[in-house]
Amino acid sequence: MVNFPIVFFSHFCDFSASSCCVIGSISVKFYIKNYIMSAKVIPVVQAEEAAEAEEEELVDPQAELREVCSQKPDAQNLWAKYQECNDRVNSRSNTAETCEEELIDYIHVLDKCVNKDLFKRLK
């Protein structure tokens, strides 16, 4: 016996598939038939499929390329200049100097390197 609680016009109906009751003007067998048919049409994700999808770890290709490009000599030189500026600014108690220009130069070189190969790796 399969029980389906149905709420319709504030009534509850527990029934088996072989019985028929009418709530309002809708036949419960008609409701069950449509419910079962809609379950066949709507795809259902199984727990195993969801677990497999969670196991696949997505990797950001931009992060990988930034790591590779940051090891190149031109990016290393600009990073060193930025660190020197940062150390200089941090050693002073009152200064108007910022390292914005050095940081922008470093990020520009890094992004230029990344953009050469990024769109080839995107799916």
C-alpha positions as a printed NumPy array, in Angstrom:
array([[  0.   ,   0.   ,   0.   ],
       [  1.418,   3.355,  -1.051],
       [  0.279,   6.393,   0.888],
       [  0.299,   9.783,  -0.759],
       [ -0.737,  12.653,   1.476],
       [ -2.504,  15.158,  -0.741],
       [ -3.398,  18.629,   0.4  ],
       [ -6.187,  20.084,  -1.683],
       [ -8.837,  22.419,  -0.359],
       [ -7.423,  21.737,   3.147],
       [ -8.286,  18.   ,   2.96 ],
       [ -5.933,  15.06 ,   3.439],
       [ -6.343,  11.82 ,   1.568],
       [ -4.286,   8.668,   2.232],
       [ -4.98 ,   6.078,  -0.392],
       [ -3.558,   3.072,  -2.132],
       [ -2.996,   2.918,  -5.863],
       [ -6.012,   0.623,  -6.249],
       [ -8.477,   2.892,  -4.474],
       [ -9.97 ,   6.093,  -5.753],
       [-11.176,   9.066,  -3.833],
       [-12.344,  12.414,  -5.097],
       [-11.216,  15.662,  -3.549],
       [-13.134,  18.57 ,  -4.921],
       [-13.559,  17.637,  -8.581],
       [-10.136,  16.013,  -9.156],
       [ -9.763,  12.263,  -9.189],
       [ -6.848,  11.039,  -7.076],
       [ -6.01 ,   8.333,  -9.639],
       [ -5.682,  11.088, -12.233],
       [ -3.384,  12.962,  -9.852],
       [ -1.202,   9.854,  -9.292],
       [ -1.026,   9.106, -13.012],
       [  0.126,  12.648, -13.777],
       [  2.54 ,  12.606, -10.845],
       [  4.163,   9.382, -12.075],
       [  4.303,  10.628, -15.683],
       [  5.946,  13.887, -14.622],
       [  8.542,  11.953, -12.637],
       [  9.52 ,  10.137, -15.837],
       [  9.884,  13.362, -17.81 ],
       [ 11.835,  15.387, -15.245],
       [ 15.429,  14.136, -14.95 ],
       [ 16.433,  13.104, -11.47 ],
       [ 20.032,  13.347, -10.282],
       [ 21.136,  10.198,  -8.558],
       [ 23.324,  10.369,  -5.455],
       [ 26.167,   8.555,  -7.226],
       [ 26.214,  11.083, -10.075],
       [ 26.269,  13.977,  -7.614],
       [ 29.15 ,  12.387,  -5.698],
       [ 31.15 ,  11.947,  -8.912],
       [ 30.582,  15.578,  -9.841],
       [ 31.819,  16.691,  -6.424],
       [ 34.961,  14.572,  -6.787],
       [ 35.989,  16.362,  -9.976],
       [ 37.927,  19.344,  -8.761],
       [ 37.774,  22.333, -11.064],
       [ 41.024,  24.213, -11.541],
       [ 41.169,  27.859, -12.545],
       [ 43.461,  28.097, -15.591],
       [ 44.106,  31.786, -14.891],
       [ 45.529,  30.971, -11.445],
       [ 47.781,  28.306, -12.942],
       [ 49.027,  30.668, -15.646],
       [ 49.642,  33.457, -13.126],
       [ 51.813,  31.103, -11.114],
       [ 53.833,  30.155, -14.204],
       [ 54.128,  33.733, -15.441],
       [ 55.186,  35.046, -12.03 ],
       [ 58.325,  32.87 , -12.306],
       [ 59.476,  34.543, -15.543],
       [ 62.449,  36.963, -15.259],
       [ 60.63 ,  40.137, -16.301],
       [ 57.861,  39.522, -13.746],
       [ 60.472,  38.633, -11.09 ],
       [ 62.294,  41.952, -11.715],
       [ 59.11 ,  43.985, -11.363],
       [ 58.134,  42.048,  -8.235],
       [ 61.539,  42.843,  -6.717],
       [ 61.05 ,  46.556,  -7.505],
       [ 57.624,  46.43 ,  -5.863],
       [ 59.043,  44.726,  -2.758],
       [ 61.835,  47.334,  -2.504],
       [ 59.267,  50.127,  -2.694],
       [ 57.038,  48.402,  -0.174],
       [ 59.95 ,  47.974,   2.258],
       [ 60.921,  51.615,   1.805],
       [ 57.372,  52.837,   2.488],
       [ 56.958,  50.566,   5.508],
       [ 60.253,  51.761,   7.016],
       [ 58.991,  55.345,   7.195],
       [ 56.494,  56.521,   9.74 ],
       [ 55.081,  59.413,   7.701],
       [ 55.249,  59.329,   3.906],
       [ 53.051,  60.195,   0.95 ],
       [ 54.753,  57.639,  -1.272],
       [ 52.766,  54.652,  -2.452],
       [ 53.879,  51.694,  -4.496],
       [ 50.914,  51.877,  -6.812],
       [ 52.985,  52.433,  -9.964],
       [ 55.255,  49.455,  -9.236],
       [ 52.275,  47.23 ,  -8.484],
       [ 50.46 ,  48.266, -11.662],
       [ 53.584,  47.589, -13.733],
       [ 53.939,  44.118, -12.204],
       [ 50.263,  43.214, -12.73 ],
       [ 50.369,  44.554, -16.305],
       [ 53.305,  42.279, -17.214],
       [ 51.691,  39.345, -15.42 ],
       [ 48.332,  39.814, -17.153],
       [ 49.968,  40.242, -20.559],
       [ 51.734,  36.908, -20.091],
       [ 48.572,  35.171, -18.842],
       [ 46.369,  36.488, -21.645],
       [ 48.526,  34.901, -24.336],
       [ 47.483,  31.386, -23.296],
       [ 44.356,  31.81 , -21.177],
       [ 41.696,  31.579, -23.872],
       [ 43.321,  28.511, -25.39 ],
       [ 42.746,  26.673, -22.088],
       [ 39.137,  27.68 , -21.463],
       [ 36.496,  25.081, -22.235]])
